[in-house]
Amino acid sequence: MMRVGVVGAGAVGARAARQLVSSTAVARVLIDDQDEARASAVAASLGEDQASVSDSRDVDVALLTMPGAQHAARARELLERGVPVVSVADGIDEVRALLDLDAVARAREVSLVVGAGFSPGLTCVLMVWCRDSIAEMFSAAVAVRPEPDCVTITGFEPRASFAVCTVIEPVR
């Protein structure tokens, strides 16, 4: 089981942390935010047995959810220490700066996932399309699955696997 650092305890970070503590692949979520009171509040809401406040220095993977202009610098620091990084930044300049870190990630043989914040937006677009295209829906759900059978990437063997899956069930 892994220790995940969530860097940024705003709305996105708090939501991601709640999802992560529900995963059997995650041993502990470490919340890191410039506002220590906010980080403490998020950690407390998750339960002290599953989350705590930390500077994300001793994690197996880091999720960057703080304001976008800070992602590239923090990602570089983490990658240089050999920590895989997932960023939700979606600003063009910040995404380009993150993509420029490819050589650092490759040199340390760790993953750098850029644009993870795009998937929730894409899911919303898909849901609206379904609402407008399907006469009646029984259910529509979005879930983070620990063993993604909906996504296969050839040649990629992560330490733990997660995928955002959208399931649509038409009325029968």
C-alpha positions in Angstrom: 0.0 0.0 0.0 1.2 3.5 -0.8 1.5 6.8 0.9 0.0 9.6 -1.3 0.9 13.2 -0.8 -1.9 15.7 -1.8 -0.3 19.1 -2.3 -3.0 21.7 -2.0 -6.0 21.4 0.4 -8.5 23.5 -1.5 -11.7 22.1 -3.1 -9.9 19.8 -5.6 -7.3 18.6 -3.1 -9.9 17.9 -0.4 -12.1 16.0 -2.8 -9.2 14.0 -4.2 -8.0 13.1 -0.6 -11.5 11.8 0.2 -11.4 9.6 -2.8 -7.9 8.4 -2.0 -8.7 7.3 1.6 -11.4 5.1 0.3 -8.9 3.1 -1.8 -7.5 -0.1 -0.5 -4.3 0.6 -2.4 -3.6 3.7 -0.2 -2.2 3.3 3.3 -2.2 7.0 4.2 -2.9 10.4 2.6 -0.6 13.2 3.6 -2.0 16.7 3.2 0.4 19.5 2.3 -0.8 23.1 2.0 0.6 26.6 2.6 -2.4 27.2 4.9 -1.7 24.8 7.7 -5.1 25.3 9.3 -6.8 24.3 6.0 -4.5 21.3 5.7 -5.3 20.3 9.3 -9.0 20.7 8.7 -8.9 18.4 5.6 -6.8 15.8 7.4 -9.1 15.8 10.4 -12.2 15.4 8.2 -10.6 12.2 6.8 -9.7 10.7 10.1 -6.4 10.6 11.9 -5.9 6.9 11.2 -6.0 7.6 7.4 -4.7 11.1 6.9 -2.3 13.6 8.4 -0.6 16.9 7.7 2.8 16.6 6.1 5.2 18.4 3.8 4.9 15.5 1.3 8.6 14.7 1.5 8.1 11.0 2.4 5.5 9.9 -0.1 5.3 7.2 -2.8 3.4 9.5 -5.2 2.3 13.1 -5.1 -0.9 14.7 -6.4 -0.5 18.4 -7.1 -3.8 20.3 -6.6 -2.7 23.7 -5.5 -3.0 26.8 -7.8 -1.5 26.0 -11.2 1.3 28.5 -11.3 3.1 26.5 -8.6 3.0 23.0 -10.2 6.1 23.0 -12.3 8.5 24.1 -9.5 7.0 21.6 -7.0 6.9 18.8 -9.6 10.6 19.3 -10.4 11.5 19.1 -6.7 9.5 15.9 -6.2 10.7 14.3 -9.5 14.3 15.0 -8.6 13.8 13.0 -5.4 12.3 10.1 -7.4 8.7 10.7 -6.5 6.1 10.2 -9.3 3.9 13.2 -9.8 0.3 13.7 -11.0 -0.7 17.3 -11.7 -4.2 18.7 -12.2 -2.9 22.0 -13.7 -4.6 23.0 -16.9 -3.2 26.4 -17.7 -1.3 26.4 -21.0 1.9 27.9 -19.7 1.9 25.7 -16.6 1.2 22.5 -18.7 4.1 23.4 -21.0 6.4 23.9 -18.0 5.4 20.5 -16.7 5.9 18.9 -20.0 9.4 20.4 -20.1 10.1 18.2 -17.0 10.0 15.0 -19.1 13.7 14.6 -19.1 13.9 14.9 -15.3 11.2 12.3 -14.9 12.8 9.9 -17.4 16.2 10.4 -15.8 14.7 9.3 -12.4 12.6 6.6 -14.0 9.4 8.0 -12.5 6.0 9.0 -14.0 4.9 12.6 -14.5 1.1 12.7 -15.3 0.1 16.1 -16.7 -3.5 17.3 -17.3 -5.2 15.0 -14.8 -7.6 17.8 -14.1 -8.9 17.5 -17.7 -10.6 14.1 -17.0 -13.2 15.4 -14.6 -14.1 18.1 -17.2 -14.2 15.6 -20.0 -16.5 13.4 -17.8 -18.8 16.3 -17.3 -19.0 16.9 -21.1 -19.7 13.2 -21.6 -22.5 13.3 -19.0 -24.1 16.3 -20.7 -23.9 14.5 -24.0 -25.6 11.4 -22.5 -28.3 13.5 -20.9 -29.1 15.1 -24.3 -28.7 12.0 -26.4 -30.3 9.2 -24.4 -34.1 9.3 -24.0 -34.0 7.8 -20.5 -31.1 6.8 -18.3 -31.3 4.3 -15.5 -28.1 5.6 -14.0 -24.8 7.4 -14.7 -21.8 7.0 -12.4 -18.2 8.1 -12.3 -15.9 6.1 -10.2 -12.2 5.7 -9.4 -11.5 2.0 -9.7 -8.5 0.3 -8.1 -8.1 -2.2 -10.9 -9.0 -0.4 -14.2 -10.5 -2.9 -16.6 -11.7 0.1 -18.7 -8.2 1.3 -19.6 -5.1 -0.6 -20.8 -1.8 1.1 -21.6 0.6 -1.3 -23.3 4.1 -1.4 -21.7 3.0 0.6 -18.6 3.3 -1.1 -15.2 2.4 1.3 -12.5 2.9 0.5 -8.8 -0.8 0.9 -8.3 -3.5 1.4 -10.9 -6.4 3.8 -10.9 -8.7 4.9 -13.7 -11.6 7.2 -13.9 -14.4 5.1 -15.4 -17.7 6.4 -16.6 -20.5 3.9 -16.6 -23.8 4.7 -18.5 -26.8 2.3 -18.1 -29.7 3.0 -20.5 -33.2 2.1 -19.2 -34.1 -1.5 -20.0 
